[in-house]
Amino acid sequence: MSFALFNLVPAIYRLRDGQIAATMQLLTPDEQSRLYALQNPTSPLDAEQTALMNELAAKAARGPLESLLMVIDEQLGYFAADLDQLYDDQFIETCAPWVIPYIGELIGFQPIRGIAPAVDNPRSEVANTIALRRRKGTIGAIEQLSRDVTGWGAHAVEFFQTLAETQYVKCVRLSSRYAPNVRGWKPRAYASSGFTAMTRKVDVHLPASPGLPRWNIPNIGVYLWSLGAYSLTGVTAVQAADSGGPVPGCYRFSQLGCDIPLFHAAVYQGEQIMTLATEANVPEYLTRNLLCADLRKGAQSSYYGVGKSLSVTLNQQLLNPYQIQVADLSGDDGSWNNLLLPGSPYTVAIDPDKGRIAVSPDVPSSAGAPLVDFYYGFNAAMGGGEYERESTFTVSNLANIFAFPDPTQSYNNDLQSALTFVAGQAATLGSVALEIQGSGPAATITSPLTIDAPTGVTIEIRAQDGAYPYIVLDGEFQITGDKLSAVILNGLLFTASPNMTTSGSEALVVLPASRPSGADNVVTLQVEHCTLVPGWSLSSTGEPRHADAPAILSFAIGAEISVEYSITGPIRAPETVPVSVSDSILDATGRKRVAYDNLSGQTIGGGPLTLVGCTVVGRVHAQELALVSDSIFWSEIIPGAPPAIAPGLFADRVQAGCVRFSYLPYQAVTPRRFECVQQALAGPTPLFLSYEYARPDYLKLAASTPSSIRAGADDEGEMGAFHWVLAPLREADLEIRLQEFTPVGLNTGLIYQT
């Protein structure tokens, strides 16, 4: 407390005030006793007791004049603080939260939803708008807004720069030629890209949003790359195999042994974009021509090297760019084209379009399979990966986390022994986690994998944050548990080896009816950020090997199943088992196949089903649809089938539950609906870019999908598994921002590149 005013009073009045205070008892009896006790302690005082003693002593010696001036001084302090805050409110960096909208109004700022991380803070967004006002109308400002507001790769193009028209003789653009140079690979490769140098004839149509490029003088195209590039580090390449067995020297980047296109990561341009983006600044397909041109730069390569988009290690040695040849390795397994010949100066050949790698026959077989770092493309952080997942971990106590493999433990690198070990530890610790290290194959299980959770415990089997291990099963993974027990799978990929067949196993993950002790299995299974490969495994062309096989199967009538941010094959559950799936893909690998049903698959549906923000490929028969929201059911009716299984979506009980903001198949039998879209002749329908799990645009809705579906969710986002990405809302945010920064008389249009 300040005493500035009292110190300004003449000394005579301060002395008299002190004399008056000495003749008065200003403390209450309780305060007197507390002060006496503090001034005569039996043990040393702590900081809090010392502060209280000083406060009571000051109060006992304070006269009426000093007390009055203290009250006035307190009010002056409030007034001074208010003046300081009034000054601070002139600046966006220091203003009070309630002032932010008023500053935004002064500069013409329009509020947005703020989906992308760069614009989710109103204070920083208004500050950025103020900073960008100096660059208003410039193509650089438009490009930066596009990148920050959407969170995607972006590139802005002034279309008048690329028009093949007569130029003003006083301002000739020498780089703009009517007849483009097509001798190199770039003009052809980027002919339909935002980085093209080709000139175009005028297109007088207004730019649609999102739509096609419209080359006209007043038009500005904003190209967007919505697919992300996700890393895989230290992965062992999978050897190709034909009918005669493994093919020597031929490998694939994909963990599943199928062809996938490689991507390159976006090179960050910095917080402020000073130069327009190039092809290296957006996440894009790593094509043969692009990689070949990049490798010729040697040590200056943008995409090849440790910590970059691609690297190859062979025999524990990182290959340099000059040891790699880029080639078209297309062809059936066993007869790939353009394989390296003996005596070749190259060590490996890489085909980034197909994700294939061929090792020179001069390399001894003892070198083993190449270790590769690469990027793959996908629409969102779903299904597991090296993206940030730590916030989803359940077990955080370091003492309860056990690594796998771990040479200091008895289980070392045997996954079944590790599961048995953590189950035993859970009985004592309550909650434990088995954290699998690194990306690539964690284990190959040649017999059914089992875990049994004791009463009231949580066992979390998870991938280390920043890792993406996959588990190759020869037999099903059996999960059991006692009452109040839970088993959590987080960040893992489960696939089947070629030896796993439906005759020996019924699903990738199975909940048996009883525990090893014979007691009922009542475990709760939670699947988060995992992939249970639809069809169990993939062929080299990406086709599912066991298209009708379920991924999760429950014989336990007292279990519970929940799935979040995952990709999984069909689920089978008895009528007593509630199943909840959110922000996930449930893929039966075909519209006429069964994605969800009972064990019998006929007259009785599966357990009560909750679907929130999901894409379901295949037919669904549930006893009850407890809640369906923001989801897409992509299935077909079966003519002539029994009524319970003919529709693509059927609920046995329609008096309970709710279906809202979802796309439903023809003749779906559901409980009450709200704002749903049902399949109809010439009606709106989802437009998926790909149905194949191995494709980067797997079950991604095209931008041309009707708005009743693409913006038909409860928050005006898109229906389906990628609802939580909120792509339409990012577009809406960008359109609002572009209105503020686009020069008068010009038009902007959004153009999706991926």
TALIN-V72050 format. One record per backbone hydrogen bond with DSSP energy under -1.0 kcal/mol. CO is the residue of the C=O (numbers start at 1). NH is the residue of the N-H. Records with the same first field share a line. If there is no record, write none. Layout:
BEGIN
CO: NH + NH
END
This chain:
BEGIN
3: 7
5: 8
10: 14
11: 15
12: 16
13: 17
14: 18
15: 19
16: 20
17: 21
18: 22
19: 23
28: 32
29: 33
30: 34
31: 35
32: 36
33: 37
34: 38
35: 39
36: 40
46: 50
47: 51
48: 52
49: 53
50: 54
51: 55
52: 56
53: 57
54: 58
55: 59
56: 60
57: 61
63: 67
64: 68
65: 69
66: 70
67: 71
68: 72
69: 73
70: 74
71: 75
72: 76
73: 77
74: 78
75: 79
76: 80
77: 81
78: 82
79: 83
80: 84
81: 85
82: 86
83: 87
84: 88
85: 89
87: 90
88: 91
91: 95
96: 99
99: 103
100: 104
101: 105
102: 106
103: 107
104: 109
116: 119
121: 125
122: 126
123: 127
124: 128
125: 129
126: 130
127: 131
128: 132
132: 135
133: 136
135: 138
138: 142
139: 143
140: 144
141: 145
142: 146
143: 147
144: 148
145: 149
146: 150
147: 151
153: 225
155: 223
157: 221
158: 161
159: 162
162: 200
163: 165
168: 171
173: 176
185: 189
186: 190
188: 191
190: 193
193: 196
200: 164
215: 203
216: 219
218: 747
219: 159
220: 749
221: 157
222: 751
223: 155
224: 753 + 754
225: 153
228: 378
230: 376
232: 374
235: 372
238: 252
240: 247
242: 245
245: 242
247: 250
249: 359
250: 240
251: 357
252: 238
254: 257
262: 286
264: 284
278: 281
280: 267
284: 264
285: 287
287: 291
288: 292
289: 293
290: 294
291: 295
292: 296
294: 297
295: 298
297: 300
298: 301
303: 310
305: 308
310: 305
311: 373
312: 319
313: 371
314: 317
317: 314
320: 323
321: 324
323: 347 + 348
325: 350
330: 337
332: 335
341: 344
347: 360
348: 325
349: 358
350: 327
351: 355 + 356
352: 262
354: 260
355: 253
356: 351
357: 251
358: 349
360: 363
364: 367
365: 368
370: 237
371: 313
372: 235
373: 311
374: 232
375: 263
376: 230
378: 228
380: 382
389: 392
390: 393
397: 400
398: 401
400: 433
402: 435
404: 437
406: 409
411: 414
412: 406
414: 418
415: 419
416: 420
417: 421
418: 422
419: 423
420: 424
421: 425
422: 426
423: 427
425: 428 + 429
426: 430
429: 431
430: 458
432: 460
433: 402
434: 462
435: 404
436: 464
440: 470
443: 472
445: 474
449: 478
451: 480
453: 482
454: 457
457: 486
458: 432
459: 488
460: 434
461: 490
462: 436
464: 467
468: 440
469: 493
470: 442
471: 495
472: 445
473: 497
476: 449
477: 510
478: 451
480: 453
481: 522
482: 485
483: 456
485: 524
486: 459
487: 526
488: 461
489: 528
490: 463
492: 531
493: 471
494: 533
495: 473
497: 500
501: 505
508: 477
509: 553
510: 479
511: 555 + 556
513: 521
515: 518
519: 515
523: 560
524: 487
525: 562
526: 489
527: 564
528: 491
530: 567
531: 494
533: 536
535: 537 + 546
536: 496
537: 545
539: 542
540: 259
543: 539
546: 549
551: 509
552: 572
553: 511
560: 525
561: 580
562: 527
563: 582
564: 529
565: 383
566: 585
567: 532
568: 587
570: 551 + 552
571: 597
572: 554
574: 577
578: 561
579: 610
580: 563
581: 612
582: 565
584: 615
585: 568
586: 617
591: 636
593: 619
595: 571
596: 621
597: 573
606: 623
608: 579
609: 626 + 627
610: 581
611: 629
612: 583
614: 632
615: 586
616: 634
617: 588
619: 595 + 596
620: 650
621: 606
622: 652
623: 653
624: 609 + 626
627: 611
628: 660
629: 613
630: 720
631: 663
632: 616
634: 618
638: 641
642: 645 + 646
646: 638
648: 620
649: 669
650: 622
658: 628
659: 674
660: 630
662: 677
663: 633
664: 679
665: 668
669: 651
672: 659
674: 661
677: 664
680: 683
687: 702
690: 699
692: 695
695: 698
697: 700
700: 689
702: 705
706: 709 + 710
707: 711
709: 712 + 719
713: 716
717: 713
720: 723
722: 725
723: 726
726: 730
727: 731
728: 732
729: 733
730: 734
731: 735
732: 736
733: 737
734: 738
735: 739
737: 741
738: 742
743: 746
747: 220
749: 222
750: 211
751: 224
END
